[in-house]
Every structure is written in structure tokens, then in C-alpha cells.
Amino acid sequence: MWDDDGREYIDASSGPMVSAIGHCNERVVDAIAAQARQLDYAYSLVARNRRNLEFSERLARLAGPGYERVSLTSGGSEAVDNAVKFARQYAVATGQESRTRVLALDPSYHGATLSTLALGGDPTLDRFLDGFVTRSEKVPAPMSYRIPDGHSAESYAAFCAEELERTILALGAETVLAFLVEPVGGLSTGAVVPPPSYFDAIRDICTRHGVFLIYDEILCGMGRSGEFLTARNWPDALPDIVVLAKGLGSGYTPLGAMLAPAGLVDELATISGFNFSYSANANPISCAAGLAVLDEFERLDLVTCARERGAQLGAGLHELERTHPIVGDVRGIGLLWAVELVADRETKQPLPAAFQPSEKALIHGQRNGLMLYARSTAGAPHGNWFMVAPPLTITQAETAELLHRLDRTLAGLSSDAAAEGLLAGPGG
Ligand code: PLP
């Protein structure tokens, strides 16, 4: 990307993990223009359009068995909303009206509409939301870096899964509708990847209690993890419903999708149907853009790219972790990584809020030709990190250049922190 002064940047985070196929892709631009000339709009409940059919079929094919039905929206928040509404409508249609409670992780993020804010795990919103909307019940997220004494990441994840079951039993399983979870964390946890045992455990718990397991793959899905669906990394523990957005439209158009199994959707269709739509869902221009994005996914084999370039990026980030003491942790999967900044690597003590670690990371990144993504909300109770998640089209040489610029970025950050006497150890 280039700014107003002609300075060049690598988009090292795909915006907020949106631009999966990179910017200004001519094939997508042409598909949008052609569709706009042919059919700009048709309301999906009155007139189905061919691009909707083609896009939904292609998406279901890429998602694979178990996710044959697609419901489209204009973004991630709407798609999460649809997933929960679908679960609720199924419960009501099958005589399980008592299932009204949704469980989610703390911390987590599921969107910015009122309902999705209410679902997400951000305690700083308590004053805004309490008494105003019905919140989800929170269970601890299986964080991997700062975990309670005596726990390993694996044992803490097992504890978090047990907390899920304890919460379900405390509420009464017959009142619990769904468990909503980001299988790989986004900005809220900084790309935390739970151990496989966690997925086995939550799948088993949800199955035993008749609770819908919904994966919010809005940020981590669409190939970024090295599988088209992140859920496929743990094939024995697949969720009931998957939600996608961000990379689905890759920034060319607002798009989100809920994916669900044919059996469930077709059963509901014979009872009550799924009775909610938006004026703009399955908009032909958005569907044409989405189809062209999926064409690029297949033409360029971007899922394989995510795996290969992800291995290069991950190895390079771990190398930077070794050479820069300001880096406390590097974690991620595929082309979705977070770099956690600390004042003291031994104690994992975060940098003070007054230092503005996230803002400084963005500034030093920009100075070195990198657009990064970071945000410290409410004093960052779980620490400070920035995301490294470039478009899946990044080349080997560009990945090396990104790492080179990140090296300089971390050096700049370290010298700022050292100048303020914030870094423990040599040079601090
Ligand atoms: N869920 C997750 C995990 C996200 O990261 C986001 C956006 O950042 C959303 C939901 C909401 O998506 P949107 O901003 O498209 O409404």
C-alpha cells in the first residue's frame, strides 16, 4: 500500500485480518463491474439470483461435508447473530423453548451490534451493557501464556473445558442453547491456539448436553489457519455451525456467512423454516465479488500458501522472539500470528499502559513500512500484542522483507522502552 506521500507499506495484518487475497485484484474488480451492469439487486426472499446460488454452492463445497447450507449476510456481526437465531429457531421448532442461554469465552469478541456485544467477553463493557441487553454466560478462554500457577497450557485448557460443563450444569442444561467460541483467538486473545484436547472436550460436552457448538471463524477462517475452515484442523471435533466473514469478501464487499449441515437446515425447513433476512443479504454484486474471491482462492491455492508462508513467518517470528527481549510470546497458526510485548520476559510483566505499547507498535511499524494491527482495550488486562497476518497471497520474498521490517520495528520499540527505563535485563 502507498500513502498520500508515496511511502510504501506492507499490509502485515490484512487490515483487521480482512484482505485475504490482497488489494486491487483485477479479476475481482472485473467481476464486480460485470455484475453491476447485469443485475445490481434482487431481494433474496422474492427473486433468487444466479450469483447467490453459485457463490453458496462454491462456499459449501470448499467448506466440505457437514456444512452444506449457507446463509449470507453483510458482515461478521450479522452472521453471528444469524447463527444464534438459527439455533434458537431450531430449539423453538423442536419444543426446546427453555434453551435461551448462550455461553461464550472471556475474553472474546463476536461483533459490534448490540446482540453480539452482549455475546462477547469484554468486562469493560459491563457499565454499558448491564441491564440493557441480555449478556452471554462467560467461561474462561484457554489462554496459553499468562496462566494460573501450577498449570500448563494443556492442563489450563482442560480446566477451561471443565468450567464450560460446570457452567452448563449450574444453569441447567435444558436452558443452554449454544456455546460460541473462536477456535483460534483473534485480537481478543492474540491468536491463542488451544490444544487438540480442548476441542475434543468442548465437542463432547456440547453433544452430551444438546448444546449447539458454534465456531466464530470470522477472523481465523477462510484458509488463514492452513485449512479452509479452521475447524478442519481438529477433524474429530467439528462444530455444528461455522460463521465466516472478513476474508470471505476480502475487503472488496461486505460479506458474512453462516454454514450449517443439510440435515439440520432441511429438518427446520419442514417445520418452521428460518424466518429472518436482511434487505442486503445475498446481494448479487456482493455474491459476484465473493465468488471471484473464491475463484482466486482456488486458482492460487491460497490454503496451501497459508500453510507454507505461515511456516516461514512463524519460524521468522520465533527467531525475532529469541533476539528481542521485549517479545514475551509469539503464537499462532498458518498466517495468523500475534507478538506479545513485555517489560520483563522472566516475570511476563506487561509494559505499563502509560507507555501505550499497542500504539507504539503501530507507529514503529509504520516508520519501518509495515501496517500492523493492535489495540489495547481497558488497560489490556491480558497483556499487549500486535497481529501479524498478511494476505494469503504474500510471496516468500515479501515474507522475508516483512520479517526484516519487523526486526527494525522491534528494535525501535525496544529502544523507546529502554529510554524510559522500562525493560528488565541487559540494555533495560
Ligand atoms: N467475530 C470475530 C472473531 C471478529 O474478529 C469480528 C470482527 O473483528 C467479528 C466477529 C465481527 O465482524 P464484523 O466486524 O464484520 O461485524
Boltz pocket constraint, residues with backbone or C-beta under 6 A from the ligand:
constraints:
  - pocket:
      binder: B
      contacts: [[A, 16], [A, 74], [A, 75], [A, 76], [A, 77], [A, 78], [A, 80], [A, 109], [A, 110], [A, 111], [A, 112], [A, 182], [A, 186], [A, 187], [A, 216], [A, 217], [A, 218], [A, 219], [A, 245], [A, 246]]
      max_distance: 6.0
